[in-house]
Amino acid sequence: MSSLYQQIQAGKLWDFHGGVHPPTRKAQTAQKPIAVMPLPDRLYITLRQHIGVAGNVLVSVGQRVLKGQALTSADNSMAVPVHAPTSGTILAIGEHTSAHPSALPENTITLMPDGLEEWREQYPLSLATSDSSSLLERIQQSGIAGMGGAGFPAHLKAGLTQPVDYLIINAVECEPYISADDALIQEGAITIVKGIDILCKLLSPKAVLIGIEDDKPVASNALKAACSQREHYYVRDIPTKYPSGGEKQLIQLLTNKEVPAGRRPIDIGIVMLNVGTAFAIAQAVLDDHPLLSRVVTVTGETLSQPQNVLALIGTPVSDLLSFCGYQQQHQYKVIMGGPMMGFTLPDLAVPITKTTNCILAPSQHELPPAAKEQDCIRCSACADVCPASLLPQQLLWYSKAKDPAKLDEYNLFDCIECGACAYVCPSEIPLVQYYRVAKAEIREQQRESVKAEQAKARFEARNARLEREKQQRMARNQRLAQAREQAQQSGGNNNAVADALARIKAKQNEQSAVPADREQLLAEREAKKQQARAYQAEKAQSKTHIASEPAPLEQHDASQQNPAADEPANAKSAAVAAAIARAKARKAAQTQAEQQDKVAEAEQTKQPEATEPATAQATTDPRKAAIAAAIARAKAKKQADSENP
């Protein structure tokens, strides 16, 4: 039995489950050359046109930019920049209606073309002399994302490090009306093959498989002619069936390998890119031509000139329709994408993005409005045509019930939203719409769950940090306490903390000792003052006593000579002596009081605390003087009485 690779070399093809055969309706555009439309008045360049994050804006309002100049920077692996499709002036940077079923506004750069088409400097690379890192950087900086699906950044697929068995180039346009890739292959097959050469240098696959539907003979022959000089490049014509252009379906068609649920093609050694992506990679590397435009199929019965148009990224849909002769009807409907997977535009000002491949403007007869939804009759037609082998009926029930566990059990996210189930449903149930809503709700729940887990992790990390700091402080305090105890036991002064505590304690003792010493000093001073005052009082008293003694002696002598005549004189002399004693005592007391006042004033200036005892003492000294005077009078009277019995 031959190996899988041998079967592939022999041109064997396989099949996938389900699928439908809607009318193709491509003849009116497939055989026409690609038209180039004139510059529009305004270009609306959305900052994020791929799966991932938007880059940082590099320009400002009023700035003039050149064609090919980067408008945003790619500072993240999941970011690719956008570029100026032509030279002109930046009019605004703000929100604008997005090319999305929700029509929610997104950050957009508004560019007014100046008609000069002035290019920035260009630096082409040589495939023979460039290494892989240079090629990958050029692909990313050129803003290339997948142009046939959801817009996955091309440099991430081209930079995979896992072994690659097969590189598959998807040239299948299975959806009705769309013929953009068919026209691109017819006019640019050689450039597409050059892009495949670059991818082969980066990925080193065993073989290259190019899948194209058998209803595109001109494009198929062009690819075969361009690949004739390459070994292991195989162009395979596959049967026309929808959705044979799906990633997993085309892999199964060409290799008979199935991608497991929740896995990626690289997990089974396969990488897939679109022919438009390969064309853009060749232009970026060999010509330094960023992704500025793409081929868009503009078709429908309301157009007088349906055709494939090379449109600049950011061109409003209204300009494309006007270029192709749009005749608006009363109840018009314009669809971005094909009739199976596209969505109705809420506004014709929506711009063309890197992933836009078709603008469909059908008439009411051509694409009538959807009929009223009815109850499911359980005919199982949806399960028969599902290319992912799912159970659309069960997914519908659990989508309405909002049961994420059951939806996950029935592999909701394996649904490629091809619309085959809704196409065959006799009850006109828009199954894909229910699935999209359910997916959006589950993604939102997952984001909220991730945010909650992150918040919980931050909270636990904070608590752990606080507890760790607490333990560190406790350990540090214990070490310091042990060091103090050791220093006290050893009697040494090496411990700085112990020394500091000792100094603080000594200072406190000094401060507490100062008041006691001061009181003692004041007490000693007061004692000395009391002694001085007592001495002065005794001295004044002795002087008074001496002054009063001579008078009685003279009187005694006089009385002995003339006792009878001297009695009145003695009494008078005693009275005079007593008066003199009183005057001297009063003068001495006054003099002493003045001295005490001076001493008290001096002490008050030096020691305010001692003023009260000195004042009290000064008030008591005159009394002592009066007592001394009274004593002197008493002695004089007694002596007079003794002399005159």
Summary of the structure (lengths in Angstrom):
residues: 645
radius of gyration: 57.4
end to end distance: 177.7
largest distance: 186.4
contacts: 2028
relative contact order: 0.08
helix: 51%
strand: 13%
